[in-house]
């Protein structure tokens, strides 16, 4: 009899735990994040040395069901690179527009992918790469993977990695084929509304 009580009690707590992991349709999660990044610019496919910096912003996930959400947000990001003694860092405001797949037995893993339009924020003339004037807009594709540690039913900690690859030429005069590529390692607080 004692064994049956232990078994029933264990199943009860497991079912409560599993229920707390399920996200309902139309649920919204906000995730303020901060991270470190490494970016390079590529000139006709040839990379510069990496530029390391801090990035920060906020994500919003709108759940379509327990496995899929639409993910967007706003992120401050420095992109560019280093060549010899020259450091080129161009500040961008990124607006990711992603599909986000939540997977695993408790849906704590996520894989996101989509487009990330970026808007240049610093307009000084010294923010050029190899003499090229940088366009005010770039578009890129991104893919990312993350894991959420549950703290309570409404709060979690997210660790994720996001990779960005520019698909549009950022040289305004189009003398060079100039694109940004890189990634961010982030930590954030997940808040379910």
C-alpha positions as CSV (number, residue, x, y, z in Angstrom):
1,X,0.0,0.0,0.0
2,X,2.8,2.4,0.9
3,X,4.4,1.7,-2.5
4,X,1.1,2.6,-4.3
5,X,0.8,5.9,-2.4
6,X,4.4,6.8,-3.3
7,X,3.7,5.9,-7.0
8,X,0.5,8.0,-7.1
9,X,2.1,10.9,-5.3
10,X,5.1,10.8,-7.7
11,X,2.8,10.7,-10.8
12,X,0.8,13.7,-9.4
13,X,3.8,15.9,-9.0
14,X,5.2,14.9,-12.4
15,X,1.9,15.7,-14.0
16,X,1.8,19.2,-12.3
17,X,5.4,19.8,-13.4
18,X,4.6,18.8,-17.0
19,X,1.5,20.9,-17.1
20,X,3.4,23.9,-16.0
21,X,5.6,23.6,-19.1
22,X,2.8,23.8,-21.6
23,X,2.2,27.1,-23.3
24,X,-1.3,27.9,-24.3
25,X,-2.4,29.3,-27.7
26,X,-2.2,33.2,-27.6
27,X,0.2,33.2,-24.7
28,X,2.9,35.9,-24.7
29,X,6.4,35.8,-23.3
30,X,8.7,38.7,-23.0
31,X,12.5,38.1,-22.7
32,X,14.9,41.0,-21.9
33,X,18.4,39.7,-22.9
34,X,22.0,40.8,-22.8
35,X,24.9,39.0,-24.4
36,X,28.3,39.0,-26.0
37,X,28.8,39.0,-29.7
38,X,31.5,38.4,-32.3
39,X,31.0,39.8,-35.8
40,X,33.1,40.0,-39.0
41,X,32.5,41.9,-42.2
42,X,33.1,40.0,-45.4
43,X,34.5,41.8,-48.6
44,X,33.7,39.6,-51.6
45,X,33.7,36.6,-49.3
46,X,36.9,37.4,-47.5
47,X,36.5,37.9,-43.7
48,X,38.0,40.5,-41.4
49,X,39.1,39.8,-37.9
50,X,36.3,39.6,-35.3
51,X,34.8,42.6,-33.5
52,X,33.6,41.7,-30.0
53,X,31.0,43.7,-28.2
54,X,27.9,43.7,-25.9
55,X,24.4,43.4,-27.3
56,X,21.1,43.9,-25.6
57,X,17.4,44.0,-26.2
58,X,14.0,42.3,-25.7
59,X,12.2,39.5,-27.4
60,X,8.5,38.8,-27.6
61,X,7.0,35.4,-28.4
62,X,3.4,35.0,-29.4
63,X,2.4,31.3,-29.1
64,X,0.3,29.8,-31.9
65,X,0.2,26.5,-30.0
66,X,2.4,24.6,-27.5
67,X,5.1,24.0,-30.1
68,X,5.2,27.1,-32.3
69,X,5.5,30.8,-31.7
70,X,6.2,34.0,-33.7
71,X,9.2,35.7,-32.3
72,X,10.2,39.4,-32.7
73,X,11.9,42.1,-30.7
74,X,14.3,45.0,-30.7
75,X,18.1,44.6,-30.3
76,X,21.0,47.0,-30.1
77,X,24.0,45.3,-31.9
78,X,27.4,46.4,-33.1
79,X,28.6,44.8,-36.3
80,X,31.8,45.3,-38.3
81,X,35.3,43.9,-37.8
82,X,39.0,44.6,-37.5
83,X,41.6,45.0,-40.2
84,X,45.1,45.6,-39.0
85,X,44.9,48.5,-36.6
86,X,41.5,49.7,-37.9
87,X,38.4,48.9,-36.0
88,X,35.0,49.3,-37.7
89,X,31.9,49.1,-35.6
90,X,28.6,50.1,-36.9
91,X,25.7,50.3,-34.5
92,X,22.4,48.7,-35.6
93,X,18.9,48.3,-34.2
94,X,17.8,44.8,-35.2
95,X,14.2,43.7,-35.7
96,X,14.0,39.9,-35.9
97,X,10.9,38.3,-37.5
98,X,11.2,34.6,-36.7
99,X,9.3,31.4,-36.4
100,X,10.2,29.7,-33.1
101,X,9.8,26.0,-32.6
102,X,9.7,24.8,-29.0
103,X,10.7,21.1,-28.7
104,X,11.7,18.4,-26.3
105,X,9.5,16.5,-23.9
106,X,8.9,19.7,-21.8
107,X,9.3,22.2,-24.7
108,X,12.3,23.9,-23.0
109,X,14.4,23.9,-26.1
110,X,13.7,26.3,-28.9
111,X,15.0,26.7,-32.5
112,X,14.2,30.0,-34.2
113,X,14.8,31.1,-37.8
114,X,13.8,33.9,-40.1
115,X,14.7,37.4,-41.3
116,X,16.3,40.2,-39.4
117,X,16.1,43.7,-40.9
118,X,18.7,46.1,-39.3
119,X,18.7,49.8,-39.2
120,X,22.0,51.8,-38.8
121,X,22.0,54.0,-35.7
122,X,25.4,55.9,-35.9
123,X,25.7,58.2,-38.9
124,X,29.2,59.6,-38.5
125,X,31.3,59.6,-41.6
126,X,34.1,57.7,-39.8
127,X,31.9,54.7,-39.6
128,X,32.9,53.3,-42.9
129,X,34.6,50.0,-43.9
130,X,37.6,50.3,-46.3
131,X,36.3,53.7,-47.4
132,X,32.9,52.4,-48.3
133,X,29.9,54.4,-47.0
134,X,27.6,52.1,-45.1
135,X,23.9,51.9,-46.0
136,X,21.3,52.8,-43.4
137,X,19.6,49.5,-43.8
138,X,20.6,45.8,-44.2
139,X,18.7,42.6,-44.2
140,X,19.9,39.3,-43.0
141,X,18.8,35.8,-42.1
142,X,19.2,34.3,-38.7
143,X,19.0,31.1,-36.9
144,X,19.2,30.5,-33.2
145,X,18.9,27.8,-30.5
146,X,18.1,28.2,-26.8
147,X,17.2,26.5,-23.6
148,X,14.8,27.8,-20.9
149,X,15.3,27.0,-17.3
150,X,12.0,27.1,-15.5
151,X,12.0,29.0,-12.1
152,X,8.3,29.4,-11.6
153,X,5.3,28.9,-13.9
154,X,5.7,32.5,-15.2
155,X,9.4,33.1,-14.9
156,X,12.4,31.4,-16.5
157,X,16.0,32.0,-17.5
158,X,16.9,31.7,-21.2
159,X,20.3,30.9,-22.6
160,X,20.6,31.1,-26.3
161,X,22.9,31.6,-29.3
162,X,21.8,33.6,-32.4
163,X,23.7,33.5,-35.7
164,X,23.2,36.4,-38.3
165,X,24.3,36.4,-41.9
166,X,23.7,39.6,-44.0
167,X,22.1,39.0,-47.4
168,X,22.2,42.6,-48.7
169,X,25.3,44.5,-49.7
170,X,25.9,47.3,-47.1
171,X,28.2,49.4,-49.4
172,X,26.2,52.3,-50.5
173,X,28.2,52.8,-53.7
174,X,28.3,49.0,-54.3
175,X,32.1,49.1,-55.1
176,X,32.5,46.2,-52.8
177,X,30.3,43.2,-52.0
178,X,30.2,44.0,-48.2
179,X,28.2,41.9,-45.7
180,X,28.1,41.3,-41.9
181,X,28.2,37.9,-40.3
182,X,28.4,36.8,-36.7
183,X,26.6,35.6,-33.6
184,X,25.6,36.4,-30.0
185,X,25.6,34.3,-26.9
186,X,22.8,35.7,-24.6
187,X,21.2,35.3,-21.2
188,X,17.7,36.6,-20.5
189,X,14.7,36.5,-18.1
190,X,11.6,35.0,-19.6
191,X,8.4,36.6,-18.3
192,X,5.0,35.0,-19.2
193,X,2.3,37.6,-19.4
